[in-house]
Amino acid sequence: MVARPGRTRPAALPAELREHAERIQERFLLDAPGWYGDADRTPHLTAAAAAVWARRAVVLRYRRWRAPEEIERRVKPYGLVLKAGRWYLVAGGPSGIRTYRIDQILGLRPLEEQFAIPDGFDLAGHWNSHLADVRARLHTGEALVRLTPEGARRLGVTPTGDGWTEARVRIESIDHAHGEFLRLGADVEVMTPAELRDRIAETARTLATRYEGWPGAEGSPDRGTNHPRSSPCTRTCA
């Protein structure tokens, strides 16, 4: 397992799998983080993986977003999930099965107690249910939009023809939707809610005013050669 380019730690695996893991890492590299983001710091990932493999309970010291922010829990690690460059621990505890971000674990103490996975538990199935629940709690609003064929493709909406497609899409908040719809540029028109449409219209007016006077724009005055521009590429890019 790697969350950034580099070698794994096969020594943390049982002896019967160590040689196999070494052969795999010679041939495959998992570079999970995106191009423009750093990998999470996960000092407790190896210990969590060992507990998952050995089916041993652990005591977690964990930082969460709501008060009290720092908590301690005794849990049974069922599995690990890597999602978009971020590691998660799925574990059972007194309040049921919970998901913990590995980079928010402040301490992990393995116990001698071993456990059995509950009958019928499926890691992939649980994770899919977890994602659906997160999306349901986040996306509580709705927007009515018109999309070009390209905008429909980018939003995962089935176009109704070669022209504009009208669709209702779930949104998390006005602020979040404002940024997400601006990414689509001219391929989307927000109809409702009015607050979101007004926010995007105001941003579009601000951008039009800002770029109207850019040197070289039709009808714009020549401001000379001192206007900041991007430096030309001086190297051959592969």
C-alpha positions as CSV (number, residue, x, y, z in Angstrom):
1,M,0.0,0.0,0.0
2,V,1.4,3.4,-0.9
3,A,-0.3,6.8,-0.8
4,R,2.5,8.5,-2.7
5,P,5.3,7.4,-5.1
6,G,7.7,5.2,-3.3
7,R,8.1,1.7,-1.9
8,T,5.7,-0.1,0.3
9,R,6.5,-1.9,3.5
10,P,6.3,-5.6,2.9
11,A,8.0,-6.3,6.2
12,A,4.7,-5.4,7.9
13,L,3.0,-8.3,6.1
14,P,3.0,-11.9,7.2
15,A,6.0,-13.9,5.9
16,E,3.9,-16.0,3.5
17,L,2.8,-12.8,1.6
18,R,6.0,-10.8,1.9
19,E,7.8,-12.3,-1.2
20,H,4.6,-11.9,-3.2
21,A,4.2,-8.3,-2.2
22,E,7.8,-7.5,-3.1
23,R,7.3,-8.9,-6.6
24,I,4.1,-6.8,-7.0
25,Q,5.8,-3.6,-6.0
26,E,8.6,-4.2,-8.5
27,R,5.9,-4.1,-11.3
28,F,3.1,-1.8,-10.1
29,L,3.1,1.6,-8.5
30,L,0.0,3.3,-7.0
31,D,0.3,7.1,-7.0
32,A,-3.1,8.0,-5.6
33,P,-3.0,11.8,-4.8
34,G,-4.0,14.2,-7.5
35,W,-1.5,16.3,-9.4
36,Y,-2.2,19.5,-7.4
37,G,-2.5,18.1,-3.9
38,D,-0.1,16.7,-1.4
39,A,-0.6,13.3,0.1
40,D,-2.1,13.1,3.6
41,R,0.3,12.4,6.5
42,T,-0.7,8.9,7.7
43,P,1.8,7.8,10.3
44,H,-0.7,5.3,11.7
45,L,-1.5,3.6,8.4
46,T,0.9,0.7,8.8
47,A,-0.4,-0.1,12.3
48,A,-4.0,0.1,11.1
49,A,-3.3,-2.2,8.2
50,A,-1.6,-4.7,10.6
51,A,-4.6,-4.6,12.9
52,V,-7.0,-5.2,10.0
53,W,-4.9,-8.1,8.8
54,A,-4.5,-9.7,12.2
55,R,-8.1,-9.0,13.2
56,R,-7.0,-7.4,16.4
57,A,-8.9,-4.7,18.3
58,V,-7.3,-1.3,18.8
59,V,-7.8,1.9,20.9
60,L,-8.0,5.0,18.7
61,R,-7.3,8.5,19.7
62,Y,-9.1,10.4,17.0
63,R,-9.7,14.1,16.0
64,R,-13.2,14.9,14.6
65,W,-14.9,18.0,13.4
66,R,-17.5,18.4,16.2
67,A,-17.1,18.8,19.9
68,P,-15.5,17.2,21.7
69,E,-13.0,17.3,18.9
70,E,-10.6,14.7,20.4
71,I,-12.1,11.3,21.4
72,E,-10.8,7.9,22.3
73,R,-12.6,4.7,21.1
74,R,-12.0,1.0,21.3
75,V,-12.8,-0.4,17.8
76,K,-12.5,-3.5,15.7
77,P,-10.8,-2.7,12.4
78,Y,-12.7,-4.4,9.5
79,G,-11.0,-2.9,6.5
80,L,-9.1,-0.1,4.8
81,V,-10.4,2.0,1.9
82,L,-8.3,4.3,-0.4
83,K,-10.6,7.0,-1.9
84,A,-9.2,9.8,-4.1
85,G,-5.8,9.7,-2.4
86,R,-7.2,9.5,1.2
87,W,-7.1,6.5,3.5
88,Y,-10.1,5.5,5.6
89,L,-10.5,2.8,8.3
90,V,-13.8,1.0,8.6
91,A,-14.3,-0.3,12.1
92,G,-16.9,-1.7,14.4
93,G,-17.5,-0.3,17.8
94,P,-20.1,0.1,20.6
95,S,-22.2,2.5,18.4
96,G,-22.0,0.4,15.2
97,I,-19.8,0.5,12.2
98,R,-18.0,3.8,11.7
99,T,-15.6,5.2,9.1
100,Y,-12.4,7.0,10.3
101,R,-10.0,9.1,8.3
102,I,-6.5,7.7,8.8
103,D,-4.9,11.1,8.7
104,Q,-7.1,12.2,11.7
105,I,-5.9,9.4,13.9
106,L,-3.8,10.9,16.6
107,G,-2.8,7.6,18.3
108,L,-3.4,3.9,17.8
109,R,-2.8,1.2,20.4
110,P,-3.2,-2.4,19.3
111,L,-4.8,-4.8,21.8
112,E,-4.4,-8.5,22.3
113,E,-8.1,-9.2,21.7
114,Q,-8.9,-10.8,18.4
115,F,-12.4,-10.6,16.8
116,A,-14.4,-12.1,13.9
117,I,-15.9,-10.1,11.1
118,P,-19.7,-10.1,11.5
119,D,-21.6,-12.5,9.2
120,G,-22.8,-10.8,6.1
121,F,-20.4,-7.8,6.3
122,D,-19.0,-6.7,2.9
123,L,-16.4,-4.0,2.8
124,A,-17.3,-2.8,-0.7
125,G,-21.0,-2.8,0.0
126,H,-20.6,-0.9,3.3
127,W,-18.4,1.7,1.6
128,N,-21.0,2.2,-1.2
129,S,-23.7,2.7,1.4
130,H,-21.5,5.1,3.3
131,L,-20.9,7.2,0.2
132,A,-24.6,7.3,-0.6
133,D,-25.3,8.4,3.0
134,V,-22.7,11.2,2.8
135,R,-24.0,12.4,-0.5
136,A,-27.6,12.4,0.8
137,R,-26.6,14.5,3.8
138,L,-24.4,16.9,1.8
139,H,-26.6,17.5,-1.2
140,T,-29.8,18.7,0.4
141,G,-30.7,21.4,-2.2
142,E,-31.6,21.4,-5.8
143,A,-30.9,23.6,-8.9
144,L,-32.7,23.8,-12.2
145,V,-30.2,24.3,-15.0
146,R,-29.9,24.3,-18.8
147,L,-26.9,22.5,-20.3
148,T,-25.2,22.3,-23.6
149,P,-24.3,18.8,-24.8
150,E,-20.8,19.3,-23.4
151,G,-22.2,20.6,-20.1
152,A,-24.5,17.6,-19.8
153,R,-21.6,15.2,-20.5
154,R,-19.5,16.9,-17.8
155,L,-22.4,16.7,-15.2
156,G,-23.3,13.1,-16.1
157,V,-26.7,14.2,-17.4
158,T,-28.2,12.4,-20.4
159,P,-28.8,15.0,-23.2
160,T,-32.2,15.3,-24.7
161,G,-30.8,16.2,-28.2
162,D,-28.3,18.4,-29.9
163,G,-29.4,21.6,-28.2
164,W,-30.0,22.6,-24.6
165,T,-31.0,20.1,-22.0
166,E,-33.0,21.1,-18.9
167,A,-32.2,19.2,-15.7
168,R,-32.6,19.3,-12.0
169,V,-29.4,18.5,-10.1
170,R,-28.6,18.1,-6.4
171,I,-26.4,20.8,-4.8
172,E,-24.6,21.0,-1.5
173,S,-25.0,24.7,-0.8
174,I,-25.2,28.0,-2.7
175,D,-21.5,28.7,-2.2
176,H,-20.4,25.2,-3.3
177,A,-22.7,25.2,-6.3
178,H,-21.5,28.6,-7.3
179,G,-18.0,27.3,-7.7
180,E,-18.9,24.1,-9.3
181,F,-21.2,25.6,-12.0
182,L,-18.6,28.3,-12.8
183,R,-16.3,25.4,-13.8
184,L,-18.7,24.7,-16.7
185,G,-18.4,28.2,-18.1
186,A,-20.8,28.9,-20.9
187,D,-22.0,25.3,-21.0
188,V,-24.5,25.9,-18.2
189,E,-27.2,28.4,-17.3
190,V,-28.7,28.3,-13.8
191,M,-32.4,29.0,-13.8
192,T,-33.2,28.4,-10.1
193,P,-32.7,29.0,-7.2
194,A,-32.7,32.8,-7.8
195,E,-29.9,33.4,-5.3
196,L,-27.6,31.1,-7.1
197,R,-28.4,32.5,-10.5
198,D,-27.8,36.1,-9.2
199,R,-24.5,35.1,-7.7
200,I,-23.2,33.6,-10.9
201,A,-24.5,36.5,-13.0
202,E,-22.7,39.0,-10.7
203,T,-19.5,36.9,-11.0
204,A,-19.8,36.9,-14.8
205,R,-20.3,40.7,-14.9
206,T,-17.2,41.1,-12.7
207,L,-15.1,38.9,-15.0
208,A,-16.3,40.6,-18.1
209,T,-15.3,44.0,-16.7
210,R,-12.0,42.7,-15.6
211,Y,-11.0,41.2,-18.9
212,E,-12.5,43.8,-21.1
213,G,-9.5,46.0,-20.9
214,W,-6.9,43.3,-21.5
215,P,-4.4,44.3,-24.2
216,G,-5.3,42.8,-27.5
217,A,-9.0,42.5,-26.7
218,E,-11.2,44.0,-29.4
219,G,-11.9,47.7,-28.8
220,S,-9.5,47.8,-25.8
221,P,-6.8,50.5,-25.6
222,D,-3.1,49.6,-26.0
223,R,-1.6,49.8,-22.6
224,G,2.0,49.2,-23.7
225,T,4.2,46.2,-23.0
226,N,4.4,46.5,-19.3
227,H,1.1,44.7,-18.7
228,P,1.8,41.4,-16.8
229,R,1.7,38.4,-19.1
230,S,2.5,34.8,-18.7
231,S,6.1,33.9,-19.4
232,P,6.6,31.9,-22.7
233,C,7.7,28.4,-22.3
234,T,11.4,28.1,-22.7
235,R,11.7,24.3,-22.4
236,T,10.5,21.5,-24.5
237,C,7.6,19.8,-22.7
238,A,7.1,16.1,-23.2
